[in-house]
Amino acid sequence: MNYEKHFESAVDRVRDEGRYRIFADLARKVGAFPRAEHRAGPDSGARSRDVTVWCSNDYLGMGQHPLVLAAAGEALRRYGAGAGGTRNISGTTHLHVLLEEELADLHGKAAALVMTSGYVANEAAISTIARLLPDSLILSDELNHASMIAGVQSSRCDKAIFGHNDLDHLERLLAAQPRERAKIIIFEGVYSMDGDFGPIHAVCDLAERYNAMTYLDEVHAVGMYGPRGGGVAERDGAMDRVDVIQGTLGKAFGCMGGYIAASAALVDAVRSHAAGFIFTTSLAPAVVGGAIASVRHLKSSSAERQAQQERAATLKARLAAAGLPVMPSPSHVVPVLVGDPVRCKAATDLLMDAFDIYIQPINYPTVPRGTERLRLTPGPLHDDRLMDELISALTEVWTRLDIKKAA
């Protein structure tokens, strides 16, 4: 058995499809975001240079906010570099307790549980909740994130997939089940690749009608929507109707980690049974301290959210005016259609090499084949000058690579 050959062949298949990814070696600079240094390897023959990042999930620039940096530094000095263990074995610092209190308050829930990433939170919570309920059925939107799909698969429970935001399809699936059967509807507040919203009230209406639970992924919405940054559910006045809200600390809050917020009994059950939580070293104190400061700040400040929404709306209008195929999106996500994996990768390479603009190509399996795209995430710190440079560069790239423009 030639083990290495099989691994090489697996990578070659990805290369042949034009979707092989190369990490961008970036050195973010405090106070200069969205600028970063793109570090060239010693054998590349290229030069290191400053680039503008247009695809960061640090949507509001909170990863470099002075309050967050100060809190992270203070936590490092007071508590040390690491938490020292799992949450059950010496790894629960007082900061972890405070952060969970802040998150429960943010979502109007009795309790919250912090985990090491949004992926872990979804996989651990969904699989555990489903396994703890007898004969449970998970009803999952077809465009749910890979971490939610992993949770469904790990649960080994029955599942049914409904069409994206298709309420009629969801209702047919619910109506086909006995009312007394345990049912969990899992869906998202913002679907990050298309940028559309989940119909939270309508899904909750169906859940109440057919005696189902609701599990809402708000990772691309927390910090971004609602008067205090509680997400789309807060914006829509639906937080009290959703049973479980899952979020991340790694996007709008600018730090790292994931969490769930729900009833005290549900959170305690996940805490007590979820392997992905129990057997993982807890988040470092500096991360937790920074996250507390970020959550608290965005509860009281809407300036960052308002500026980001203005930037996103302005960029969408400018892309459309330039004839570039910006895809419809009601949220802060700005997708630009390429429709071909090879051209998508070539476009991002050219943007980096010729224009010092970093955007990551989005190809299959993240999006369906034929819908390959650039996913732009403008933030409060992308000023008009940077936007001018982006529009000019994209127009030139579209011409050079003969990519189809908007109809």
Buried (B, 14 or more C-beta within 10 A) or exposed (E): EEEEEEEEEEEEEBEEEBBBEEEBEBEBEEEEBBBBBBBEEEEEEEEEEEBBBBBBBBBBBBBBBEBBBEBBEBBBEEBEEEBBEBBEEEBBBEBBEBBBEBBBBBBBBBBBBBBBBBBBBBBBBBBBBBBBBEEBBBBBBEBBBEBBBBBBBBBEBBBBBBEBBBBEBBBEBBEEBEEEBBBBBBBBBBBBBBBBBBBBEBBBBBBEEBBBBBBBBBBBBBBBBBEBBBBBBBBBEBBEBBBBBBBBBBBBBBBBBBBBBBEEEBBBBBBEBBEBBBEBBBBBBBBBBBBBBBBBBBBEBBEBBEBBBEBBEBBBEBBEEBEBBBBEBEBBBBBBBBBBBBBBBBBBBBBBEEBBBBBBBBBBEBBEEEBBBBBBBBBBBBEEEBBEBBBEBBBBBBEEBEBEEBE
